[in-house]
Amino acid sequence: MLELEIISPEKIVFSGEVSMVTLPGMTGQFTVLPKHAALISALKAGDIIFTTGDGEKTIGIDSGFAEVRNNKISVCVENVIA
């Protein structure tokens, strides 16, 4: 499992365990699975798609960045798009 935290300037948007997450990278979408290599990436407008025990969830964002390290994904976003 992966630990995902998505935060905006206003609040914690999501924090919990996921089995995978797909992020809108600047050069295209990429998916993070357990034991993924460490990375930092800028994010463009698009959807963060992740799978929890309750199924697939989607959060729209306008920009941000993500850090992946030791099965933890930290995502900082400018704005969440409803």
TORNUFI-149744 format. One line per field, with one value per residue: x, y, z of N, C-alpha, C in turn; residue number from 1; residue in three letters. Coordinates in nm, 3 decimals. Layout:
// residues N
n_x: [X	...]
n_y: [Y	...]
n_z: [Z	...]
ca_x: [X	...]
ca_y: [Y	...]
ca_z: [Z	...]
c_x: [X	...]
c_y: [Y	...]
c_z: [Z	...]
num: [NUM	...]
residu: [ALA	...]
//
This chain:
// residues 82
n_x: [0.084	0.027	0.090	-0.099	-0.109	-0.283	-0.265	-0.389	-0.359	-0.566	-0.662	-0.636	-0.683	-0.703	-0.610	-0.465	-0.454	-0.372	-0.389	-0.286	-0.192	-0.263	-0.115	-0.124	0.131	0.372	0.464	0.287	0.049	0.128	0.168	0.181	0.291	0.317	0.649	0.766	1.017	1.196	1.090	1.040	0.794	0.656	0.316	0.046	-0.267	-0.537	-0.653	-0.621	-0.610	-0.701	-0.691	-0.870	-0.968	-1.238	-1.285	-1.234	-1.126	-1.148	-0.982	-0.988	-0.736	-0.557	-0.284	0.041	0.269	0.440	0.579	0.744	0.837	0.967	0.723	0.539	0.335	0.336	0.137	0.110	-0.116	-0.233	-0.506	-0.815	-1.031	-1.370]
n_y: [-0.120	0.233	0.554	0.834	1.183	1.471	1.810	2.145	2.507	2.576	2.346	1.998	1.787	1.514	1.228	0.925	0.561	0.414	0.205	0.262	0.551	0.796	1.064	1.399	1.471	1.714	1.636	1.446	1.197	0.994	0.690	0.582	0.313	0.074	0.063	0.235	0.423	0.697	1.033	1.371	1.580	1.830	1.930	1.953	2.107	1.888	1.555	1.387	1.056	0.794	0.479	0.347	0.145	0.172	0.202	0.365	0.704	1.050	1.359	1.683	1.912	2.231	2.292	2.206	2.015	1.700	1.464	1.160	0.910	0.639	0.482	0.680	0.941	1.274	1.541	1.867	2.113	2.392	2.471	2.302	2.161	2.164]
n_z: [0.000	-0.043	0.101	0.070	0.050	-0.010	-0.033	-0.009	-0.011	0.161	0.298	0.407	0.152	0.094	0.280	0.326	0.285	-0.025	-0.318	-0.563	-0.759	-1.002	-1.164	-1.303	-1.474	-1.600	-1.852	-1.922	-1.805	-1.519	-1.337	-1.002	-0.818	-0.543	-0.403	-0.586	-0.759	-0.607	-0.662	-0.781	-0.911	-1.122	-1.155	-1.387	-1.489	-1.436	-1.358	-1.048	-0.991	-0.788	-0.608	-0.349	-0.063	-0.090	-0.358	-0.680	-0.691	-0.786	-0.814	-0.924	-1.030	-1.061	-1.076	-0.941	-0.734	-0.689	-0.461	-0.438	-0.219	-0.045	-0.045	0.013	-0.096	-0.148	-0.226	-0.332	-0.406	-0.600	-0.637	-0.591	-0.823	-0.847]
ca_x: [0.000	0.091	0.030	-0.120	-0.157	-0.305	-0.295	-0.400	-0.335	-0.679	-0.696	-0.593	-0.787	-0.714	-0.498	-0.500	-0.386	-0.420	-0.311	-0.219	-0.234	-0.222	-0.097	-0.109	0.264	0.389	0.485	0.186	0.009	0.209	0.107	0.271	0.254	0.409	0.792	0.806	1.140	1.176	1.086	0.966	0.741	0.556	0.188	-0.034	-0.411	-0.586	-0.713	-0.549	-0.698	-0.641	-0.775	-0.873	-1.050	-1.376	-1.294	-1.156	-1.168	-1.085	-0.979	-0.935	-0.647	-0.511	-0.138	0.101	0.384	0.429	0.702	0.726	0.953	0.939	0.580	0.457	0.318	0.290	0.095	0.069	-0.189	-0.276	-0.651	-0.892	-1.140	-1.487]
ca_y: [0.000	0.364	0.660	0.952	1.306	1.580	1.930	2.274	2.611	2.588	2.229	1.866	1.741	1.370	1.164	0.787	0.456	0.385	0.099	0.326	0.689	0.849	1.208	1.470	1.531	1.816	1.572	1.341	1.126	0.883	0.614	0.541	0.189	0.048	0.048	0.323	0.500	0.833	1.137	1.496	1.620	1.937	1.881	2.050	2.091	1.755	1.476	1.289	0.939	0.699	0.367	0.317	0.028	0.203	0.215	0.471	0.843	1.148	1.498	1.773	2.018	2.319	2.280	2.168	1.928	1.576	1.397	1.018	0.859	0.534	0.448	0.795	1.040	1.403	1.624	2.003	2.169	2.532	2.474	2.183	2.198	2.084]
ca_z: [0.000	-0.047	0.182	-0.015	0.113	-0.104	0.044	-0.075	0.090	0.254	0.378	0.362	0.060	0.115	0.348	0.353	0.212	-0.159	-0.383	-0.677	-0.787	-1.132	-1.151	-1.431	-1.486	-1.704	-1.983	-1.937	-1.684	-1.474	-1.228	-0.894	-0.751	-0.432	-0.429	-0.696	-0.736	-0.556	-0.766	-0.761	-1.041	-1.132	-1.205	-1.463	-1.469	-1.471	-1.251	-0.967	-0.982	-0.694	-0.569	-0.206	-0.034	-0.129	-0.503	-0.746	-0.664	-0.874	-0.767	-1.027	-0.981	-1.168	-1.083	-0.814	-0.747	-0.613	-0.420	-0.408	-0.146	0.054	-0.049	0.053	-0.203	-0.098	-0.339	-0.296	-0.520	-0.588	-0.623	-0.627	-0.913	-0.809]
c_x: [0.087	0.019	0.022	-0.171	-0.164	-0.344	-0.304	-0.370	-0.445	-0.697	-0.623	-0.709	-0.811	-0.590	-0.540	-0.421	-0.454	-0.335	-0.238	-0.270	-0.178	-0.225	-0.078	0.025	0.272	0.407	0.388	0.157	0.111	0.145	0.214	0.210	0.348	0.551	0.840	0.936	1.106	1.176	1.015	0.921	0.647	0.430	0.117	-0.182	-0.454	-0.642	-0.610	-0.648	-0.629	-0.743	-0.758	-0.950	-1.194	-1.392	-1.210	-1.215	-1.088	-1.094	-0.916	-0.849	-0.610	-0.360	-0.086	0.230	0.366	0.568	0.666	0.854	0.906	0.790	0.490	0.455	0.260	0.260	0.049	0.006	-0.227	-0.425	-0.709	-1.009	-1.257	-1.555]
c_y: [0.125	0.458	0.784	1.067	1.414	1.702	2.051	2.381	2.620	2.469	2.104	1.810	1.591	1.322	1.022	0.689	0.432	0.271	0.151	0.468	0.730	1.001	1.274	1.543	1.629	1.755	1.457	1.273	1.019	0.819	0.570	0.417	0.167	0.019	0.129	0.395	0.640	0.932	1.260	1.541	1.738	1.876	1.992	2.026	1.953	1.686	1.391	1.175	0.839	0.595	0.340	0.186	0.046	0.219	0.331	0.609	0.936	1.286	1.581	1.881	2.111	2.321	2.239	2.092	1.807	1.525	1.253	0.972	0.757	0.503	0.557	0.895	1.165	1.491	1.759	2.064	2.314	2.540	2.339	2.230	2.104	2.022]
c_z: [0.000	0.047	0.094	0.069	0.007	-0.022	-0.047	0.029	0.196	0.347	0.329	0.280	0.078	0.188	0.380	0.268	0.078	-0.217	-0.506	-0.691	-0.923	-1.122	-1.287	-1.440	-1.601	-1.844	-2.006	-1.805	-1.649	-1.351	-1.129	-0.827	-0.633	-0.481	-0.550	-0.659	-0.685	-0.672	-0.714	-0.898	-1.027	-1.193	-1.281	-1.432	-1.516	-1.349	-1.180	-0.947	-0.889	-0.651	-0.420	-0.186	-0.076	-0.280	-0.555	-0.716	-0.754	-0.811	-0.878	-0.965	-1.095	-1.182	-0.946	-0.836	-0.657	-0.579	-0.385	-0.338	-0.042	0.068	0.008	-0.061	-0.139	-0.218	-0.283	-0.420	-0.492	-0.556	-0.660	-0.711	-0.885	-0.930]
num: [1	2	3	4	5	6	7	8	9	10	11	12	13	14	15	16	17	18	19	20	21	22	23	24	25	26	27	28	29	30	31	32	33	34	35	36	37	38	39	40	41	42	43	44	45	46	47	48	49	50	51	52	53	54	55	56	57	58	59	60	61	62	63	64	65	66	67	68	69	70	71	72	73	74	75	76	77	78	79	80	81	82]
residu: [MET	LEU	GLU	LEU	GLU	ILE	ILE	SER	PRO	GLU	LYS	ILE	VAL	PHE	SER	GLY	GLU	VAL	SER	MET	VAL	THR	LEU	PRO	GLY	MET	THR	GLY	GLN	PHE	THR	VAL	LEU	PRO	LYS	HIS	ALA	ALA	LEU	ILE	SER	ALA	LEU	LYS	ALA	GLY	ASP	ILE	ILE	PHE	THR	THR	GLY	ASP	GLY	GLU	LYS	THR	ILE	GLY	ILE	ASP	SER	GLY	PHE	ALA	GLU	VAL	ARG	ASN	ASN	LYS	ILE	SER	VAL	CYS	VAL	GLU	ASN	VAL	ILE	ALA]
//
